Amino acid sequence: MQEVTTADILAADPDVQIIDVREAAELATGMIEDAVHIPSGEILARVAELDKSRRIIAVCHGGGRSGRVAEALTELGYTADTLIGGMSGWEAEELPMVSPEA
């Protein structure tokens, strides 16, 4: 598991999977485009939804939960990293976000 920056995400291979592990109530501020919402508490139950052949970048509000998720996924054989500073950092840099789908 590595910690990645917002620049790393913007330059990432388009095949990367971005997983937003925040709770549903936290999504009101927006999500990274094409991110998939899987709350951290559901990740192990929903791991089959992830493609093991693709790199995963987990994001949360500040980086703590996504770091734990990335570690757990790495232990399961996934290539998983976490966004430094989480969505707080993404928002602070005024990077694009989309509204979560209902």
N, CA, C and O atoms as CSV, one atom per row, in Angstrom:
chain,resi,resn,atom,element,x,y,z
A,1,MET,N,N,0.841,-1.187,0.000
A,1,MET,CA,C,0.000,0.000,0.000
A,1,MET,C,C,0.878,1.239,0.000
A,1,MET,O,O,1.865,1.322,0.731
A,2,GLN,N,N,0.502,2.193,-0.828
A,2,GLN,CA,C,1.196,3.472,-0.881
A,2,GLN,C,C,0.195,4.582,-0.606
A,2,GLN,O,O,-1.012,4.423,-0.791
A,3,GLU,N,N,0.732,5.711,-0.160
A,3,GLU,CA,C,-0.085,6.910,-0.052
A,3,GLU,C,C,0.132,7.695,-1.335
A,3,GLU,O,O,1.272,7.946,-1.725
A,4,VAL,N,N,-0.949,8.083,-1.990
A,4,VAL,CA,C,-0.846,8.816,-3.248
A,4,VAL,C,C,-1.383,10.229,-3.071
A,4,VAL,O,O,-2.180,10.497,-2.172
A,5,THR,N,N,-0.936,11.121,-3.936
A,5,THR,CA,C,-1.365,12.516,-3.894
A,5,THR,C,C,-2.508,12.738,-4.882
A,5,THR,O,O,-2.836,11.867,-5.687
A,6,THR,N,N,-3.094,13.909,-4.799
A,6,THR,CA,C,-4.145,14.255,-5.758
A,6,THR,C,C,-3.578,14.260,-7.176
A,6,THR,O,O,-4.256,13.847,-8.116
A,7,ALA,N,N,-2.341,14.725,-7.334
A,7,ALA,CA,C,-1.707,14.733,-8.659
A,7,ALA,C,C,-1.566,13.313,-9.196
A,7,ALA,O,O,-1.738,13.080,-10.392
A,8,ASP,N,N,-1.252,12.358,-8.310
A,8,ASP,CA,C,-1.150,10.959,-8.728
A,8,ASP,C,C,-2.484,10.463,-9.277
A,8,ASP,O,O,-2.524,9.752,-10.281
A,9,ILE,N,N,-3.570,10.840,-8.615
A,9,ILE,CA,C,-4.892,10.403,-9.074
A,9,ILE,C,C,-5.212,11.020,-10.431
A,9,ILE,O,O,-5.704,10.340,-11.331
A,10,LEU,N,N,-4.933,12.305,-10.568
A,10,LEU,CA,C,-5.243,12.979,-11.826
A,10,LEU,C,C,-4.435,12.410,-12.987
A,10,LEU,O,O,-4.895,12.420,-14.129
A,11,ALA,N,N,-3.230,11.913,-12.698
A,11,ALA,CA,C,-2.366,11.353,-13.738
A,11,ALA,C,C,-2.479,9.833,-13.848
A,11,ALA,O,O,-1.790,9.219,-14.662
A,12,ALA,N,N,-3.331,9.233,-13.046
A,12,ALA,CA,C,-3.421,7.770,-12.964
A,12,ALA,C,C,-3.929,7.154,-14.260
A,12,ALA,O,O,-4.625,7.783,-15.057
A,13,ASP,N,N,-3.553,5.921,-14.424
A,13,ASP,CA,C,-4.060,5.091,-15.512
A,13,ASP,C,C,-5.591,5.166,-15.482
A,13,ASP,O,O,-6.180,5.031,-14.409
A,14,PRO,N,N,-6.239,5.373,-16.608
A,14,PRO,CA,C,-7.707,5.472,-16.596
A,14,PRO,C,C,-8.400,4.197,-16.122
A,14,PRO,O,O,-9.601,4.211,-15.853
A,15,ASP,N,N,-7.662,3.106,-16.019
A,15,ASP,CA,C,-8.233,1.844,-15.573
A,15,ASP,C,C,-8.240,1.709,-14.047
A,15,ASP,O,O,-8.717,0.705,-13.519
A,16,VAL,N,N,-7.717,2.712,-13.338
A,16,VAL,CA,C,-7.681,2.651,-11.877
A,16,VAL,C,C,-9.108,2.689,-11.320
A,16,VAL,O,O,-9.983,3.346,-11.885
A,17,GLN,N,N,-9.336,1.983,-10.213
A,17,GLN,CA,C,-10.634,1.998,-9.530
A,17,GLN,C,C,-10.527,2.938,-8.333
A,17,GLN,O,O,-9.708,2.705,-7.444
A,18,ILE,N,N,-11.322,3.977,-8.291
A,18,ILE,CA,C,-11.352,4.857,-7.122
A,18,ILE,C,C,-12.548,4.438,-6.290
A,18,ILE,O,O,-13.682,4.430,-6.770
A,19,ILE,N,N,-12.288,4.088,-5.035
A,19,ILE,CA,C,-13.329,3.629,-4.124
A,19,ILE,C,C,-13.485,4.669,-3.024
A,19,ILE,O,O,-12.545,4.919,-2.270
A,20,ASP,N,N,-14.658,5.273,-2.927
A,20,ASP,CA,C,-14.958,6.247,-1.874
A,20,ASP,C,C,-15.541,5.475,-0.704
A,20,ASP,O,O,-16.643,4.935,-0.798
A,21,VAL,N,N,-14.801,5.421,0.405
A,21,VAL,CA,C,-15.214,4.593,1.541
A,21,VAL,C,C,-15.916,5.393,2.638
A,21,VAL,O,O,-16.119,4.883,3.739
A,22,ARG,N,N,-16.289,6.642,2.346
A,22,ARG,CA,C,-17.021,7.439,3.335
A,22,ARG,C,C,-18.443,6.908,3.497
A,22,ARG,O,O,-18.939,6.145,2.668
A,23,GLU,N,N,-19.077,7.325,4.571
A,23,GLU,CA,C,-20.479,6.971,4.794
A,23,GLU,C,C,-21.355,7.816,3.866
A,23,GLU,O,O,-20.939,8.887,3.424
A,24,ALA,N,N,-22.552,7.342,3.575
A,24,ALA,CA,C,-23.454,8.015,2.636
A,24,ALA,C,C,-23.691,9.479,3.001
A,24,ALA,O,O,-23.739,10.334,2.117
A,25,ALA,N,N,-23.838,9.776,4.286
A,25,ALA,CA,C,-24.102,11.148,4.721
A,25,ALA,C,C,-22.941,12.092,4.407
A,25,ALA,O,O,-23.133,13.305,4.321
A,26,GLU,N,N,-21.747,11.545,4.237
A,26,GLU,CA,C,-20.572,12.370,3.957
A,26,GLU,C,C,-20.436,12.727,2.481
A,26,GLU,O,O,-19.585,13.543,2.126
A,27,LEU,N,N,-21.242,12.144,1.631
A,27,LEU,CA,C,-21.094,12.336,0.194
A,27,LEU,C,C,-21.716,13.625,-0.319
A,27,LEU,O,O,-21.531,13.973,-1.485
A,28,ALA,N,N,-22.442,14.337,0.520
A,28,ALA,CA,C,-23.148,15.540,0.084
A,28,ALA,C,C,-22.210,16.578,-0.526
A,28,ALA,O,O,-22.620,17.340,-1.402
A,29,THR,N,N,-20.960,16.615,-0.074
A,29,THR,CA,C,-20.012,17.588,-0.616
A,29,THR,C,C,-19.531,17.206,-2.002
A,29,THR,O,O,-18.958,18.035,-2.709
A,30,GLY,N,N,-19.755,15.967,-2.398
A,30,GLY,CA,C,-19.369,15.509,-3.723
A,30,GLY,C,C,-18.381,14.366,-3.673
A,30,GLY,O,O,-17.837,14.027,-2.622
A,31,MET,N,N,-18.162,13.780,-4.845
A,31,MET,CA,C,-17.254,12.642,-4.996
A,31,MET,C,C,-16.327,12.895,-6.177
A,31,MET,O,O,-16.603,13.740,-7.029
A,32,ILE,N,N,-15.237,12.158,-6.216
A,32,ILE,CA,C,-14.366,12.177,-7.386
A,32,ILE,C,C,-15.128,11.483,-8.520
A,32,ILE,O,O,-15.745,10.437,-8.317
A,33,GLU,N,N,-15.075,12.072,-9.701
A,33,GLU,CA,C,-15.781,11.493,-10.846
A,33,GLU,C,C,-15.357,10.044,-11.074
A,33,GLU,O,O,-14.173,9.718,-10.994
A,34,ASP,N,N,-16.309,9.198,-11.352
A,34,ASP,CA,C,-16.129,7.765,-11.612
A,34,ASP,C,C,-15.766,6.947,-10.376
A,34,ASP,O,O,-15.486,5.754,-10.490
A,35,ALA,N,N,-15.766,7.574,-9.193
A,35,ALA,CA,C,-15.517,6.810,-7.965
A,35,ALA,C,C,-16.729,5.933,-7.669
A,35,ALA,O,O,-17.862,6.278,-8.003
A,36,VAL,N,N,-16.470,4.806,-7.044
A,36,VAL,CA,C,-17.522,3.889,-6.615
A,36,VAL,C,C,-17.658,4.030,-5.106
A,36,VAL,O,O,-16.659,4.016,-4.386
A,37,HIS,N,N,-18.885,4.164,-4.626
A,37,HIS,CA,C,-19.108,4.305,-3.189
A,37,HIS,C,C,-19.304,2.941,-2.543
A,37,HIS,O,O,-20.277,2.242,-2.825
A,38,ILE,N,N,-18.370,2.572,-1.676
A,38,ILE,CA,C,-18.503,1.382,-0.837
A,38,ILE,C,C,-18.042,1.801,0.556
A,38,ILE,O,O,-16.837,1.921,0.780
A,39,PRO,N,N,-18.958,2.030,1.500
A,39,PRO,CA,C,-18.557,2.451,2.844
A,39,PRO,C,C,-17.537,1.488,3.450
A,39,PRO,O,O,-17.583,0.283,3.202
A,40,SER,N,N,-16.623,2.030,4.242
A,40,SER,CA,C,-15.539,1.213,4.804
A,40,SER,C,C,-16.058,0.004,5.564
A,40,SER,O,O,-15.436,-1.058,5.526
A,41,GLY,N,N,-17.171,0.140,6.247
A,41,GLY,CA,C,-17.727,-0.972,7.007
A,41,GLY,C,C,-18.300,-2.088,6.149
A,41,GLY,O,O,-18.584,-3.176,6.650
A,42,GLU,N,N,-18.472,-1.823,4.860
A,42,GLU,CA,C,-19.038,-2.821,3.945
A,42,GLU,C,C,-18.004,-3.415,2.994
A,42,GLU,O,O,-18.321,-4.323,2.225
A,43,ILE,N,N,-16.774,-2.913,3.037
A,43,ILE,CA,C,-15.799,-3.280,2.012
A,43,ILE,C,C,-15.540,-4.780,1.940
A,43,ILE,O,O,-15.479,-5.332,0.842
A,44,LEU,N,N,-15.386,-5.447,3.067
A,44,LEU,CA,C,-15.095,-6.882,3.026
A,44,LEU,C,C,-16.285,-7.688,2.515
A,44,LEU,O,O,-16.104,-8.692,1.828
A,45,ALA,N,N,-17.491,-7.257,2.844
A,45,ALA,CA,C,-18.688,-7.951,2.366
A,45,ALA,C,C,-18.904,-7.731,0.869
A,45,ALA,O,O,-19.545,-8.542,0.201
A,46,ARG,N,N,-18.366,-6.632,0.349
A,46,ARG,CA,C,-18.592,-6.283,-1.054
A,46,ARG,C,C,-17.329,-6.404,-1.910
A,46,ARG,O,O,-17.288,-5.912,-3.037
A,47,VAL,N,N,-16.314,-7.053,-1.375
A,47,VAL,CA,C,-15.026,-7.144,-2.065
A,47,VAL,C,C,-15.155,-7.779,-3.451
A,47,VAL,O,O,-14.346,-7.489,-4.332
A,48,ALA,N,N,-16.136,-8.621,-3.657
A,48,ALA,CA,C,-16.328,-9.263,-4.963
A,48,ALA,C,C,-16.669,-8.250,-6.058
A,48,ALA,O,O,-16.543,-8.557,-7.244
A,49,GLU,N,N,-17.099,-7.046,-5.670
A,49,GLU,CA,C,-17.413,-6.001,-6.647
A,49,GLU,C,C,-16.155,-5.373,-7.240
A,49,GLU,O,O,-16.227,-4.662,-8.242
A,50,LEU,N,N,-15.010,-5.633,-6.628
A,50,LEU,CA,C,-13.758,-5.031,-7.066
A,50,LEU,C,C,-13.024,-5.962,-8.022
A,50,LEU,O,O,-13.081,-7.185,-7.891
A,51,ASP,N,N,-12.342,-5.367,-8.974
A,51,ASP,CA,C,-11.589,-6.120,-9.973
A,51,ASP,C,C,-10.143,-6.245,-9.500
A,51,ASP,O,O,-9.422,-5.250,-9.425
A,52,LYS,N,N,-9.729,-7.456,-9.184
A,52,LYS,CA,C,-8.394,-7.699,-8.641
A,52,LYS,C,C,-7.288,-7.355,-9.640
A,52,LYS,O,O,-6.141,-7.158,-9.240
A,53,SER,N,N,-7.611,-7.280,-10.916
A,53,SER,CA,C,-6.596,-6.976,-11.923
A,53,SER,C,C,-6.340,-5.474,-12.059
A,53,SER,O,O,-5.404,-5.062,-12.744
A,54,ARG,N,N,-7.169,-4.661,-11.410
A,54,ARG,CA,C,-7.037,-3.202,-11.507
A,54,ARG,C,C,-6.503,-2.615,-10.203
A,54,ARG,O,O,-6.797,-3.121,-9.120
A,55,ARG,N,N,-5.723,-1.552,-10.316
A,55,ARG,CA,C,-5.242,-0.823,-9.142
A,55,ARG,C,C,-6.422,-0.104,-8.497
A,55,ARG,O,O,-7.292,0.427,-9.188
A,56,ILE,N,N,-6.443,-0.093,-7.170
A,56,ILE,CA,C,-7.495,0.571,-6.405
A,56,ILE,C,C,-6.886,1.733,-5.639
A,56,ILE,O,O,-5.812,1.603,-5.051
A,57,ILE,N,N,-7.575,2.873,-5.647
A,57,ILE,CA,C,-7.213,3.987,-4.774
A,57,ILE,C,C,-8.425,4.246,-3.895
A,57,ILE,O,O,-9.499,4.596,-4.385
A,58,ALA,N,N,-8.240,4.070,-2.591
A,58,ALA,CA,C,-9.318,4.292,-1.626
A,58,ALA,C,C,-9.247,5.727,-1.110
A,58,ALA,O,O,-8.165,6.243,-0.830
A,59,VAL,N,N,-10.412,6.364,-0.987
A,59,VAL,CA,C,-10.480,7.726,-0.453
A,59,VAL,C,C,-11.539,7.796,0.635
A,59,VAL,O,O,-12.558,7.108,0.576
A,60,CYS,N,N,-11.282,8.639,1.629
A,60,CYS,CA,C,-12.267,8.914,2.677
A,60,CYS,C,C,-12.191,10.410,2.966
A,60,CYS,O,O,-11.719,11.169,2.120
A,61,HIS,N,N,-12.636,10.845,4.122
A,61,HIS,CA,C,-12.613,12.270,4.436
A,61,HIS,C,C,-11.193,12.778,4.649
A,61,HIS,O,O,-10.796,13.779,4.052
A,62,GLY,N,N,-10.427,12.098,5.494
A,62,GLY,CA,C,-9.097,12.594,5.832
A,62,GLY,C,C,-7.945,11.644,5.575
A,62,GLY,O,O,-6.788,12.046,5.696
A,63,GLY,N,N,-8.219,10.409,5.227
A,63,GLY,CA,C,-7.164,9.455,4.922
A,63,GLY,C,C,-7.049,8.277,5.871
A,63,GLY,O,O,-6.393,7.289,5.541
A,64,GLY,N,N,-7.670,8.356,7.044
A,64,GLY,CA,C,-7.563,7.272,8.023
A,64,GLY,C,C,-8.283,6.002,7.617
A,64,GLY,O,O,-7.683,4.929,7.558
A,65,ARG,N,N,-9.568,6.128,7.336
A,65,ARG,CA,C,-10.346,4.939,6.944
A,65,ARG,C,C,-9.847,4.347,5.635
A,65,ARG,O,O,-9.752,3.128,5.494
A,66,SER,N,N,-9.533,5.203,4.690
A,66,SER,CA,C,-9.076,4.685,3.396
A,66,SER,C,C,-7.746,3.958,3.536
A,66,SER,O,O,-7.488,2.999,2.809
A,67,GLY,N,N,-6.904,4.397,4.456
A,67,GLY,CA,C,-5.648,3.695,4.710
A,67,GLY,C,C,-5.889,2.298,5.243
A,67,GLY,O,O,-5.231,1.344,4.830
A,68,ARG,N,N,-6.839,2.179,6.164
A,68,ARG,CA,C,-7.172,0.857,6.715
A,68,ARG,C,C,-7.790,-0.044,5.642
A,68,ARG,O,O,-7.492,-1.237,5.583
A,69,VAL,N,N,-8.644,0.525,4.802
A,69,VAL,CA,C,-9.253,-0.250,3.713
A,69,VAL,C,C,-8.176,-0.704,2.730
A,69,VAL,O,O,-8.169,-1.862,2.313
A,70,ALA,N,N,-7.268,0.194,2.359
A,70,ALA,CA,C,-6.206,-0.169,1.418
A,70,ALA,C,C,-5.327,-1.277,1.991
A,70,ALA,O,O,-4.931,-2.191,1.267
A,71,GLU,N,N,-5.019,-1.202,3.285
A,71,GLU,CA,C,-4.226,-2.257,3.927
A,71,GLU,C,C,-4.961,-3.593,3.879
A,71,GLU,O,O,-4.366,-4.621,3.554
A,72,ALA,N,N,-6.255,-3.578,4.203
A,72,ALA,CA,C,-7.045,-4.816,4.194
A,72,ALA,C,C,-7.106,-5.409,2.784
A,72,ALA,O,O,-6.966,-6.620,2.609
A,73,LEU,N,N,-7.314,-4.557,1.790
A,73,LEU,CA,C,-7.384,-5.046,0.412
A,73,LEU,C,C,-6.031,-5.583,-0.053
A,73,LEU,O,O,-5.970,-6.581,-0.772
A,74,THR,N,N,-4.955,-4.926,0.354
A,74,THR,CA,C,-3.611,-5.401,0.011
A,74,THR,C,C,-3.377,-6.791,0.586
A,74,THR,O,O,-2.808,-7.658,-0.077
A,75,GLU,N,N,-3.821,-6.999,1.825
A,75,GLU,CA,C,-3.680,-8.317,2.456
A,75,GLU,C,C,-4.473,-9.390,1.708
A,75,GLU,O,O,-4.132,-10.571,1.765
A,76,LEU,N,N,-5.531,-8.976,1.009
A,76,LEU,CA,C,-6.348,-9.914,0.232
A,76,LEU,C,C,-5.824,-10.103,-1.192
A,76,LEU,O,O,-6.431,-10.815,-1.992
A,77,GLY,N,N,-4.703,-9.469,-1.502
A,77,GLY,CA,C,-4.099,-9.649,-2.815
A,77,GLY,C,C,-4.407,-8.583,-3.844
A,77,GLY,O,O,-4.029,-8.726,-5.007
A,78,TYR,N,N,-5.086,-7.515,-3.445
A,78,TYR,CA,C,-5.372,-6.408,-4.349
A,78,TYR,C,C,-4.201,-5.430,-4.341
A,78,TYR,O,O,-3.442,-5.373,-3.374
A,79,THR,N,N,-4.058,-4.665,-5.411
A,79,THR,CA,C,-3.121,-3.546,-5.439
A,79,THR,C,C,-3.933,-2.331,-5.023
A,79,THR,O,O,-4.720,-1.804,-5.810
A,80,ALA,N,N,-3.741,-1.886,-3.783
A,80,ALA,CA,C,-4.589,-0.825,-3.235
A,80,ALA,C,C,-3.744,0.247,-2.559
A,80,ALA,O,O,-2.813,-0.054,-1.812
A,81,ASP,N,N,-4.084,1.496,-2.833
A,81,ASP,CA,C,-3.401,2.649,-2.258
A,81,ASP,C,C,-4.439,3.576,-1.631
A,81,ASP,O,O,-5.642,3.365,-1.783
A,82,THR,N,N,-3.966,4.604,-0.927
A,82,THR,CA,C,-4.855,5.546,-0.257
A,82,THR,C,C,-4.472,6.979,-0.617
A,82,THR,O,O,-3.296,7.280,-0.820
A,83,LEU,N,N,-5.461,7.854,-0.694
A,83,LEU,CA,C,-5.236,9.260,-1.018
A,83,LEU,C,C,-4.800,10.024,0.224
A,83,LEU,O,O,-5.522,10.058,1.220
A,84,ILE,N,N,-3.617,10.640,0.168
A,84,ILE,CA,C,-3.124,11.473,1.266
A,84,ILE,C,C,-4.092,12.640,1.468
A,84,ILE,O,O,-4.426,13.336,0.509
A,85,GLY,N,N,-4.542,12.858,2.691
A,85,GLY,CA,C,-5.419,13.983,2.989
A,85,GLY,C,C,-6.871,13.766,2.630
A,85,GLY,O,O,-7.721,14.593,2.961
A,86,GLY,N,N,-7.172,12.662,1.957
A,86,GLY,CA,C,-8.551,12.325,1.635
A,86,GLY,C,C,-9.272,13.401,0.843
A,86,GLY,O,O,-8.657,14.221,0.162
A,87,MET,N,N,-10.584,13.375,0.949
A,87,MET,CA,C,-11.406,14.339,0.222
A,87,MET,C,C,-11.225,15.752,0.757
A,87,MET,O,O,-11.482,16.716,0.036
A,88,SER,N,N,-10.791,15.896,2.003
A,88,SER,CA,C,-10.501,17.239,2.527
A,88,SER,C,C,-9.410,17.894,1.694
A,88,SER,O,O,-9.510,19.068,1.338
A,89,GLY,N,N,-8.366,17.129,1.385
A,89,GLY,CA,C,-7.286,17.644,0.552
A,89,GLY,C,C,-7.736,17.910,-0.870
A,89,GLY,O,O,-7.342,18.902,-1.483
A,90,TRP,N,N,-8.568,17.014,-1.394
A,90,TRP,CA,C,-9.105,17.171,-2.750
A,90,TRP,C,C,-9.902,18.475,-2.839
A,90,TRP,O,O,-9.725,19.259,-3.771
A,91,GLU,N,N,-10.786,18.696,-1.851
A,91,GLU,CA,C,-11.597,19.919,-1.823
A,91,GLU,C,C,-10.731,21.155,-1.654
A,91,GLU,O,O,-10.971,22.170,-2.307
A,92,ALA,N,N,-9.719,21.085,-0.781
A,92,ALA,CA,C,-8.848,22.235,-0.528
A,92,ALA,C,C,-8.119,22.671,-1.797
A,92,ALA,O,O,-7.829,23.854,-1.978
A,93,GLU,N,N,-7.827,21.719,-2.666
A,93,GLU,CA,C,-7.169,22.038,-3.933
A,93,GLU,C,C,-8.168,22.432,-5.015
A,93,GLU,O,O,-7.793,22.684,-6.160
A,94,GLU,N,N,-9.454,22.483,-4.633
A,94,GLU,CA,C,-10.533,22.874,-5.540
A,94,GLU,C,C,-10.551,22.028,-6.810
A,94,GLU,O,O,-10.742,22.538,-7.914
A,95,LEU,N,N,-10.347,20.725,-6.627
A,95,LEU,CA,C,-10.377,19.797,-7.752
A,95,LEU,C,C,-11.819,19.399,-8.050
A,95,LEU,O,O,-12.678,19.496,-7.173
A,96,PRO,N,N,-12.092,18.958,-9.261
A,96,PRO,CA,C,-13.480,18.687,-9.654
A,96,PRO,C,C,-14.118,17.541,-8.878
A,96,PRO,O,O,-13.488,16.531,-8.563
A,97,MET,N,N,-15.391,17.747,-8.587
A,97,MET,CA,C,-16.193,16.730,-7.908
A,97,MET,C,C,-17.541,16.654,-8.608
A,97,MET,O,O,-17.970,17.591,-9.281
A,98,VAL,N,N,-18.188,15.524,-8.431
A,98,VAL,CA,C,-19.528,15.336,-8.976
A,98,VAL,C,C,-20.473,15.011,-7.832
A,98,VAL,O,O,-20.052,14.546,-6.772
A,99,SER,N,N,-21.754,15.262,-8.061
A,99,SER,CA,C,-22.757,14.909,-7.054
A,99,SER,C,C,-22.911,13.400,-7.020
A,99,SER,O,O,-22.874,12.744,-8.061
A,100,PRO,N,N,-23.085,12.843,-5.818
A,100,PRO,CA,C,-23.295,11.393,-5.737
A,100,PRO,C,C,-24.627,11.028,-6.374
A,100,PRO,O,O,-25.590,11.792,-6.315
A,101,GLU,N,N,-24.666,9.851,-6.983
A,101,GLU,CA,C,-25.917,9.386,-7.567
A,101,GLU,C,C,-26.831,8.904,-6.464
A,101,GLU,O,O,-26.386,8.258,-5.516
A,102,ALA,N,N,-28.083,9.210,-6.584
A,102,ALA,CA,C,-29.061,8.817,-5.564
A,102,ALA,C,C,-29.358,7.347,-5.651
A,102,ALA,O,O,-30.160,6.832,-4.872
